[in-house]
């Protein structure tokens, strides 16, 4: 039963990478875009997080 509940919470997306993996991929990408790893611009990082999304295949695409 637990699996079915999890699927519904993710808007019935086809099996791909998890939401947690997607946010990890995106935060890693945005960290680099914002000047990481050493002088990350917080504003640029947050803007990046809102400007891109990760597909079920792990691709980063603009919104």
C-alpha positions in Angstrom: 0.0 0.0 0.0 2.8 2.4 0.8 4.1 2.4 -2.7 0.7 3.5 -4.1 0.6 6.4 -1.7 4.0 7.6 -2.7 3.1 7.5 -6.4 0.1 9.6 -5.8 2.1 12.2 -3.9 4.4 12.6 -7.0 1.5 13.3 -9.3 1.6 9.8 -10.8 4.8 10.4 -12.6 6.2 7.5 -14.5 8.9 5.6 -12.6 12.1 7.6 -13.0 14.3 9.3 -10.5 12.8 10.4 -7.2 11.8 13.9 -6.2 14.7 13.9 -3.7 17.2 12.9 -6.5 15.8 15.6 -8.7 16.3 18.3 -6.1 19.8 17.0 -5.5 20.7 17.2 -9.2 19.2 20.7 -9.5 20.9 22.1 -6.4 24.2 20.7 -7.6 23.8 22.3 -11.0 22.6 25.7 -9.6 25.5 25.7 -7.1 27.9 25.6 -10.1 25.9 28.1 -12.1 25.9 30.6 -9.1 29.7 30.6 -8.9 30.3 27.5 -6.7 31.8 25.8 -5.0 33.6 28.6 -3.2 31.8 31.9 -3.9 28.2 31.0 -4.5 25.8 33.9 -4.9 22.8 33.2 -2.8 20.5 35.3 -5.1 21.8 33.6 -8.3 21.4 30.2 -6.7 17.8 30.8 -5.7 16.9 32.3 -9.0 18.4 29.2 -10.7 16.4 26.9 -8.6 13.2 28.6 -9.7 14.2 28.9 -13.4 15.0 25.2 -14.0 13.5 21.8 -13.4 14.7 18.2 -13.7 12.9 15.7 -15.9 12.3 12.1 -14.9 15.4 11.2 -17.0 17.6 13.6 -14.9 17.9 16.3 -17.6 17.9 19.9 -16.4 15.6 22.1 -18.5 14.5 25.8 -18.2 11.0 26.3 -17.0 
